[in-house]
Amino acid sequence: ENCVYELMYQLRSRMYRSQFAIGRPELYNKNALCGTKHVLEEYLEATVEAIRHVKDAGLRGLPSNDGIVLNVRDVLAFFNETRHAYGRTALHLSG
């Protein structure tokens, strides 16, 4: 079953920068306890794999489970919306 649209929805609605506090450097140092580093690495690898699947499905024009064909325009819109939802880092200077 090809659920690319569902995958796109899940990625777009669940990816945000502060999720699980994955930006904290303490989670990645070699002294991190409880295997947190490995769990986060697995999560990030799965997320990257899902994003690549969406990209590949759009480039190949695969039909989803409801028969709608995913095209490059859909994938570009997905990446644009996801980038907007995920955000970008900013530098704020005040003087």
DSSP file with accessible surface (Angstrom, degrees, kcal/mol):
  #  RESIDUE AA STRUCTURE BP1 BP2  ACC     N-H-->O    O-->H-N    N-H-->O    O-->H-N    TCO  KAPPA ALPHA  PHI   PSI    X-CA   Y-CA   Z-CA
    1    1 A E              0   0  197      0, 0.0     2,-0.8     0, 0.0    63,-0.0   0.000 360.0 360.0 360.0 131.0    0.0    0.0    0.0
    2    2 A N        +     0   0   40      1,-0.1    63,-2.1    61,-0.1     3,-0.2  -0.846 360.0 169.6-102.5 104.6    1.4    3.4   -1.0
    3    3 A C     >  +     0   0   49     -2,-0.8     4,-2.5    61,-0.2     5,-0.2  -0.361  22.3 140.1-110.9  50.6    0.5    6.0    1.6
    4    4 A V  H  > S+     0   0    1      1,-0.2     4,-2.9     2,-0.2     5,-0.2   0.908  72.1  51.4 -65.0 -41.1    2.7    8.8    0.3
    5    5 A Y  H  > S+     0   0   66     -3,-0.2     4,-2.3     2,-0.2    -1,-0.2   0.906 111.0  48.4 -64.0 -38.9    0.1   11.5    1.0
    6    6 A E  H  > S+     0   0  103      2,-0.2     4,-2.6     1,-0.2    -1,-0.2   0.920 111.7  50.1 -65.1 -40.9   -0.4   10.2    4.6
    7    7 A L  H  X S+     0   0   49     -4,-2.5     4,-2.7     2,-0.2     5,-0.2   0.923 110.2  50.3 -62.4 -43.1    3.4   10.2    5.0
    8    8 A M  H  X S+     0   0    7     -4,-2.9     4,-2.6     1,-0.2     5,-0.2   0.918 110.9  49.3 -60.9 -43.1    3.5   13.8    3.7
    9    9 A Y  H  X S+     0   0  131     -4,-2.3     4,-2.4     2,-0.2     5,-0.2   0.934 112.0  47.9 -62.0 -46.7    0.8   14.9    6.1
   10   10 A Q  H  X S+     0   0   54     -4,-2.6     4,-1.7     1,-0.2    -2,-0.2   0.918 114.2  46.1 -62.4 -44.0    2.5   13.2    9.1
   11   11 A L  H  X S+     0   0   15     -4,-2.7     4,-1.4     1,-0.2    -1,-0.2   0.935 114.5  47.4 -63.8 -44.9    5.9   14.8    8.2
   12   12 A R  H  < S+     0   0   70     -4,-2.6    -2,-0.2    -5,-0.2    -1,-0.2   0.885 118.2  40.0 -66.3 -37.0    4.5   18.2    7.7
   13   13 A S  H  < S+     0   0   53     -4,-2.4    -1,-0.2    -5,-0.2    -2,-0.2   0.711 120.9  40.7 -88.4 -17.4    2.4   18.3   10.8
   14   14 A R  H  < S+     0   0  140     -4,-1.7     2,-0.7    -5,-0.2    -2,-0.2   0.524  89.4  93.1-111.8  -6.1    4.9   16.6   13.2
   15   15 A M     <  +     0   0   29     -4,-1.4     2,-0.3    -5,-0.2     3,-0.0  -0.801  44.6 145.9 -93.1 119.4    8.2   18.1   12.3
   16   16 A Y    >   -     0   0  115     -2,-0.7     3,-1.6     1,-0.1    70,-0.2  -0.985  54.2-113.9-149.1 153.1    9.2   21.2   14.3
   17   17 A R  T 3  S+     0   0  101     69,-0.6     6,-0.2    -2,-0.3     5,-0.2   0.822 110.6  47.9 -58.9 -37.1   12.6   22.4   15.4
   18   18 A S  T >  S+     0   0   91      3,-0.1     3,-2.0     4,-0.1    -1,-0.3   0.422  77.3 137.3 -89.7   7.2   12.1   22.0   19.2
   19   19 A Q  G X  S-     0   0   21     -3,-1.6     3,-1.7     1,-0.3     4,-0.1  -0.286  85.1 -12.4 -60.2 127.4   10.7   18.5   19.0
   20   20 A F  G 3  S-     0   0  127      1,-0.3    -1,-0.3     2,-0.1    -2,-0.1   0.614 108.3 -89.5  58.6  13.8   12.2   16.3   21.7
   21   21 A A  G X  S+     0   0   41     -3,-2.0     3,-1.7     1,-0.1    -1,-0.3   0.875  74.2 161.4  53.3  40.2   14.8   19.0   22.4
   22   22 A I  T <   +     0   0   20     -3,-1.7    -1,-0.1     1,-0.3    -2,-0.1   0.616  60.8  68.3 -71.3  -8.2   17.0   17.3   19.8
   23   23 A G  T 3  S+     0   0   69     -6,-0.2    -1,-0.3    -4,-0.1    -2,-0.1   0.548  70.6 111.3 -85.6  -5.3   19.0   20.5   19.4
   24   24 A R    X   -     0   0  132     -3,-1.7     3,-1.6     1,-0.2     4,-0.3  -0.534  62.0-148.6 -73.5 121.5   20.5   20.2   22.9
   25   25 A P  G >> S+     0   0   93      0, 0.0     3,-1.7     0, 0.0     4,-0.7   0.805  91.2  71.3 -61.8 -25.8   24.3   19.4   22.5
   26   26 A E  G 34 S+     0   0   95      1,-0.3     3,-0.4     2,-0.2     5,-0.1   0.780  90.2  61.5 -62.0 -26.1   24.2   17.4   25.8
   27   27 A L  G <4 S+     0   0   35     -3,-1.6    -1,-0.3     1,-0.2    13,-0.1   0.695 107.4  43.5 -72.9 -17.7   22.2   14.7   24.1
   28   28 A Y  T <4 S+     0   0   73     -3,-1.7    -1,-0.2    -4,-0.3    -2,-0.2   0.472  84.8 109.1-109.2  -4.5   25.0   14.0   21.6
   29   29 A N  S >< S-     0   0   72     -4,-0.7     3,-1.8    -3,-0.4     8,-0.1  -0.289  80.7-110.4 -73.5 163.0   28.1   14.0   23.7
   30   30 A K  T 3  S+     0   0  192      1,-0.3    -1,-0.1     7,-0.0    -4,-0.0   0.647 115.1  59.8 -71.6  -9.4   30.0   10.8   24.4
   31   31 A N  T 3  S+     0   0  122     -5,-0.1    -1,-0.3     2,-0.0    -2,-0.1   0.328  73.0 131.4 -97.7   7.1   28.9   10.8   28.0
   32   32 A A    <   -     0   0   36     -3,-1.8     3,-0.3     1,-0.1     2,-0.2  -0.354  48.1-142.3 -62.7 136.9   25.2   10.8   27.3
   33   33 A L    >   +     0   0  138      1,-0.2     3,-1.3     2,-0.1     4,-0.2  -0.529  68.0  29.9 -98.0 165.5   23.4    8.1   29.4
   34   34 A C  T 3  S-     0   0  127      1,-0.3    -1,-0.2    -2,-0.2    -2,-0.0   0.616 114.6 -80.7  68.9  13.4   20.5    5.8   28.6
   35   35 A G  T 3> S+     0   0   29     -3,-0.3     4,-2.1     1,-0.1    -1,-0.3   0.722  84.4 144.4  71.0  17.2   21.2    5.4   24.9
   36   36 A T  H <>  +     0   0   49     -3,-1.3     4,-2.6     1,-0.2     5,-0.2   0.906  68.0  56.2 -56.4 -41.9   19.5    8.7   24.1
   37   37 A K  H  > S+     0   0   70      1,-0.2     4,-2.4     2,-0.2    -1,-0.2   0.917 108.1  47.3 -58.4 -43.3   22.0    9.5   21.4
   38   38 A H  H  > S+     0   0  113      2,-0.2     4,-2.4     1,-0.2    -1,-0.2   0.896 111.0  50.7 -68.4 -39.5   21.2    6.3   19.6
   39   39 A V  H  X S+     0   0   91     -4,-2.1     4,-2.3     2,-0.2    -1,-0.2   0.931 112.5  46.7 -63.3 -44.4   17.4    6.8   19.9
   40   40 A L  H  X S+     0   0   12     -4,-2.6     4,-2.8     2,-0.2     5,-0.2   0.903 110.9  52.1 -66.1 -39.2   17.7   10.3   18.5
   41   41 A E  H  X S+     0   0   67     -4,-2.4     4,-2.6    -5,-0.2    -1,-0.2   0.920 110.2  48.8 -63.1 -40.9   20.0    9.1   15.6
   42   42 A E  H  X S+     0   0  129     -4,-2.4     4,-2.4     2,-0.2    -2,-0.2   0.911 111.5  49.9 -63.6 -42.7   17.4    6.4   14.7
   43   43 A Y  H  X S+     0   0   64     -4,-2.3     4,-2.2     2,-0.2    -2,-0.2   0.937 112.8  46.2 -60.9 -46.7   14.6    8.9   14.8
   44   44 A L  H  X S+     0   0   64     -4,-2.8     4,-2.6     1,-0.2    -2,-0.2   0.904 112.0  50.9 -66.0 -39.2   16.6   11.3   12.5
   45   45 A E  H  X S+     0   0  128     -4,-2.6     4,-2.5    -5,-0.2    -1,-0.2   0.913 110.8  48.8 -63.3 -42.0   17.5    8.5   10.1
   46   46 A A  H  X S+     0   0   56     -4,-2.4     4,-2.3     2,-0.2    -2,-0.2   0.896 111.2  50.5 -65.3 -38.5   13.9    7.4    9.9
   47   47 A T  H  X S+     0   0   22     -4,-2.2     4,-2.4     2,-0.2    -2,-0.2   0.935 111.3  47.3 -65.2 -44.5   12.8   11.0    9.2
   48   48 A V  H  X S+     0   0   64     -4,-2.6     4,-2.5     1,-0.2    -2,-0.2   0.917 111.4  51.8 -63.6 -40.9   15.4   11.5    6.5
   49   49 A E  H  X S+     0   0  141     -4,-2.5     4,-2.1     1,-0.2    -1,-0.2   0.911 109.8  49.4 -62.1 -40.7   14.4    8.1    4.9
   50   50 A A  H  X S+     0   0   18     -4,-2.3     4,-2.1     2,-0.2    -2,-0.2   0.918 110.4  50.1 -65.4 -41.1   10.7    9.2    4.9
   51   51 A I  H  X S+     0   0   42     -4,-2.4     4,-2.4     1,-0.2    -2,-0.2   0.921 110.5  50.0 -64.5 -41.8   11.6   12.5    3.3
   52   52 A R  H  X S+     0   0  156     -4,-2.5     4,-2.9     1,-0.2    -1,-0.2   0.881 107.4  54.9 -63.5 -37.3   13.6   10.7    0.6
   53   53 A H  H  X S+     0   0   78     -4,-2.1     4,-2.6     2,-0.2    -1,-0.2   0.918 108.1  48.5 -62.1 -43.2   10.7    8.4    0.0
   54   54 A V  H  X S+     0   0    0     -4,-2.1     4,-2.1     2,-0.2    -2,-0.2   0.940 112.7  48.7 -61.2 -45.7    8.4   11.4   -0.7
   55   55 A K  H  X S+     0   0   87     -4,-2.4     4,-2.3     1,-0.2    -2,-0.2   0.950 113.3  46.2 -59.7 -48.8   11.0   12.9   -3.0
   56   56 A D  H  X S+     0   0   58     -4,-2.9     4,-2.0     1,-0.2    -1,-0.2   0.894 110.2  53.3 -63.5 -39.5   11.4    9.6   -5.0
   57   57 A A  H  X>S+     0   0    0     -4,-2.6     5,-2.1    -5,-0.2     4,-0.8   0.901 110.7  47.7 -63.3 -39.1    7.7    9.0   -5.2
   58   58 A G  H  <5S+     0   0    2     -4,-2.1     3,-0.3     1,-0.2    14,-0.3   0.895 111.2  49.7 -69.2 -38.7    7.2   12.5   -6.7
   59   59 A L  H  <5S+     0   0  113     -4,-2.3    -1,-0.2     1,-0.2    -2,-0.2   0.845 115.2  43.7 -70.4 -30.4   10.0   12.1   -9.2
   60   60 A R  H  <5S-     0   0  151     -4,-2.0    -1,-0.2    -5,-0.2    -2,-0.2   0.568 106.1-127.1 -89.5 -10.1    8.7    8.7  -10.4
   61   61 A G  T  <5 -     0   0   29     -4,-0.8    -3,-0.2    -3,-0.3    10,-0.1   0.924  40.0-177.7  66.1  44.7    5.1    9.9  -10.5
   62   62 A L      < -     0   0   52     -5,-2.1     8,-2.5    -6,-0.1     2,-0.2  -0.518  25.1-121.0 -77.2 142.1    3.8    7.0   -8.3
   63   63 A P  B     -A   69   0A  67      0, 0.0     6,-0.3     0, 0.0   -59,-0.1  -0.551  25.4-131.2 -77.6 145.2    0.0    6.8   -7.6
   64   64 A S    >   -     0   0    8      4,-3.0     3,-2.2    -2,-0.2   -61,-0.2  -0.292  37.9 -85.8 -84.4-179.1   -1.0    6.9   -4.0
   65   65 A N  T 3  S+     0   0   87    -63,-2.1   -62,-0.1     1,-0.3    -1,-0.1   0.700 130.0  53.8 -65.0 -17.6   -3.4    4.4   -2.4
   66   66 A D  T 3  S-     0   0   99    -64,-0.2    -1,-0.3     2,-0.2     3,-0.1   0.309 121.2-105.8 -98.2   9.4   -6.4    6.4   -3.5
   67   67 A G  S <  S+     0   0   53     -3,-2.2     2,-0.4     1,-0.3    -2,-0.1   0.382  75.9 135.6  88.9  -6.3   -5.2    6.5   -7.2
   68   68 A I        -     0   0   90     -5,-0.1    -4,-3.0     1,-0.1     2,-0.5  -0.628  53.9-129.4 -78.4 131.3   -4.0   10.1   -7.2
   69   69 A V  B     -A   63   0A  78     -2,-0.4     2,-0.4    -6,-0.3    -7,-0.1  -0.694  14.1-136.9 -85.8 127.4   -0.6   10.4   -8.9
   70   70 A L        -     0   0    1     -8,-2.5     2,-0.2    -2,-0.5    -9,-0.0  -0.668  28.9-174.1 -80.7 130.3    2.0   12.3   -7.0
   71   71 A N     >  -     0   0   70     -2,-0.4     4,-1.9   -10,-0.1     3,-0.3  -0.715  40.7 -95.6-122.3 177.1    3.9   14.7   -9.2
   72   72 A V  H  > S+     0   0   71    -14,-0.3     4,-2.8     1,-0.2     5,-0.2   0.876 121.1  57.5 -61.4 -37.1    6.9   17.0   -8.9
   73   73 A R  H  > S+     0   0  200      1,-0.2     4,-2.3     2,-0.2    -1,-0.2   0.911 106.3  49.6 -61.5 -41.6    4.7   20.0   -8.2
   74   74 A D  H  > S+     0   0   49     -3,-0.3     4,-2.4     2,-0.2    -1,-0.2   0.909 112.0  48.3 -62.4 -42.1    3.1   18.2   -5.2
   75   75 A V  H  X S+     0   0   10     -4,-1.9     4,-2.7     2,-0.2     5,-0.2   0.913 110.7  50.0 -67.5 -41.6    6.6   17.4   -3.8
   76   76 A L  H  X S+     0   0  114     -4,-2.8     4,-2.4     1,-0.2    -1,-0.2   0.914 111.4  49.1 -63.0 -40.9    7.9   20.9   -4.2
   77   77 A A  H  X S+     0   0   41     -4,-2.3     4,-2.7    -5,-0.2     5,-0.2   0.916 110.5  51.8 -63.2 -42.3    4.8   22.3   -2.4
   78   78 A F  H  X S+     0   0    1     -4,-2.4     4,-2.7     1,-0.2     5,-0.2   0.943 111.4  45.8 -58.8 -48.6    5.4   19.7    0.4
   79   79 A F  H  X S+     0   0   67     -4,-2.7     4,-2.5     1,-0.2    -1,-0.2   0.897 113.2  50.1 -65.5 -37.4    9.0   20.7    0.8
   80   80 A N  H  X S+     0   0   89     -4,-2.4     4,-2.1    -5,-0.2    -1,-0.2   0.940 114.0  44.2 -65.0 -45.2    8.1   24.4    0.8
   81   81 A E  H  X S+     0   0   91     -4,-2.7     4,-2.5     2,-0.2    -2,-0.2   0.897 114.7  49.5 -66.5 -39.2    5.4   24.0    3.4
   82   82 A T  H  X S+     0   0   10     -4,-2.7     4,-3.0    -5,-0.2     5,-0.3   0.914 109.5  50.9 -67.8 -41.1    7.6   21.7    5.5
   83   83 A R  H  X S+     0   0  122     -4,-2.5     4,-2.4    -5,-0.2    -1,-0.2   0.920 111.5  49.1 -61.3 -40.5   10.4   24.2    5.4
   84   84 A H  H  < S+     0   0  159     -4,-2.1    -2,-0.2    -5,-0.2    -1,-0.2   0.927 114.6  44.1 -64.9 -43.4    8.0   26.9    6.5
   85   85 A A  H  < S+     0   0   54     -4,-2.5   -68,-0.3     1,-0.2    -2,-0.2   0.889 115.7  47.2 -69.6 -38.6    6.7   24.8    9.3
   86   86 A Y  H  < S-     0   0   82     -4,-3.0   -69,-0.6    -5,-0.2    -2,-0.2   0.868 102.5-154.7 -72.6 -34.7   10.1   23.6   10.5
   87   87 A G     <  -     0   0   28     -4,-2.4     2,-0.3    -5,-0.3    -1,-0.1  -0.145   7.3 -97.2  87.5 174.0   11.5   27.1   10.3
   88   88 A R        -     0   0  168     -4,-0.1     2,-0.1    -2,-0.0   -71,-0.0  -0.944  34.8-101.9-130.0 152.7   15.0   28.5    9.8
   89   89 A T        -     0   0  116     -2,-0.3     2,-0.3     1,-0.0    -2,-0.0  -0.420  40.0-163.1 -72.2 151.7   17.5   29.6   12.3
   90   90 A A        -     0   0  100     -2,-0.1     2,-0.6     2,-0.0    -1,-0.0  -0.971  16.9-136.2-136.0 152.0   17.9   33.4   12.7
   91   91 A L        -     0   0  146     -2,-0.3     2,-0.6     2,-0.0    -2,-0.0  -0.944  18.9-164.2-109.7 122.1   20.5   35.7   14.1
   92   92 A H        -     0   0  163     -2,-0.6     2,-0.4     2,-0.0    -2,-0.0  -0.940   6.4-172.5-110.8 118.5   19.1   38.5   16.2
   93   93 A L        +     0   0  140     -2,-0.6     2,-0.4     2,-0.0    -2,-0.0  -0.901   4.7 179.5-110.1 135.9   21.4   41.4   16.9
   94   94 A S              0   0  108     -2,-0.4    -2,-0.0     1,-0.1     0, 0.0  -0.995 360.0 360.0-133.8 144.5   20.6   44.1   19.2
   95   95 A G              0   0  127     -2,-0.4    -1,-0.1     0, 0.0    -2,-0.0   0.368 360.0 360.0-130.5 360.0   22.8   47.0   20.1
